[in-house]
Amino acid sequence: MSNRIVKIGTRASKLALWQAVYVADLLKQAGMESEIVTIDTKGDQVLDVSISKIGSKGVFTQELEDQLLDGSIDIAVHSAKDMPSKLGEGLELIAFSVREEAQDVLLSAKKGVSLSDAHLVVGTSSTRRIATLKHFYPHVKTVEVRGNLQTRIRKMEEGLCDALLLAYAGVYRMGYANSVVEHLDINQFIPAVGQGAIAIEACTSLDPKLRAAIVSACNDGPTATCLLAERAYLRVLEGGCSIPVFALATLGADQIHLKGGIGSLDGQQRIVLEVTGSPKDAEQLGEALANQVLQAGGKTILEQIKQSPH
């Protein structure tokens, strides 16, 4: 085992590389050597249209998965929120790192900016964030902004928008926490499934001993349980990046709490429900919550979104 160099596949953005180095460090602490392989994905190449228009599933993952399947890399490191709810044949998520704070934040070069400001222009490409803004802050104007964090900040500073709506985890990991002007209410801006966690993907054919060693070095049990519930919720709703679905699981001493919902693209409709149960039933709870959301009107919202020319 000790002489095997683990090949880690990652996107080439600074944030993706930060995540890959983080995983490499966890492996090193467990006595395992690794090598980082950078791979361009469609989501990195196509920056002039929104993710929902590229085709929402696997935008940031497909090319990494191709290299997993042909054996060029042993594991792929992703932001958990970029992972499709259903993985391709022969692939599995084997570990999730300790989750960073999952909330969304407002980042701006201007001090004192807030979502309550009149005439505010916010940069975001997320349908979930846009739908949430339209629901709670209908006065806020949004503009499309794609690219890595550094590119988005540059566009904001050039005057495209007053502020950016982003996941705290990426902002913090890239050293921009000082530019955060508002930590958004997590009960309004319920995060994307998996937000704040790093996911490690592998082939089901990966050597079992190597797989076990990687899991032992990298997997955080509580985060994995939470994401099992959240991803089960997403799977039932068939949510990709183009659908405003959201869910967040939190773990107590002996129970798991899952809050999730869906919003219409225009912000008019918003369904949020909650379930609590035993951590060992995390997956079933996620599925149960999704079915409750569908029955409460989520099915109609989903059908409307699929028919809309967004």
Order of alpha helices (4+ residues) and beta strands (2+ residues): beta-alpha-beta-alpha-alpha-alpha-beta-beta-beta-beta-alpha-beta-alpha-beta-alpha-beta-beta-alpha-alpha-beta-beta-beta-alpha-alpha
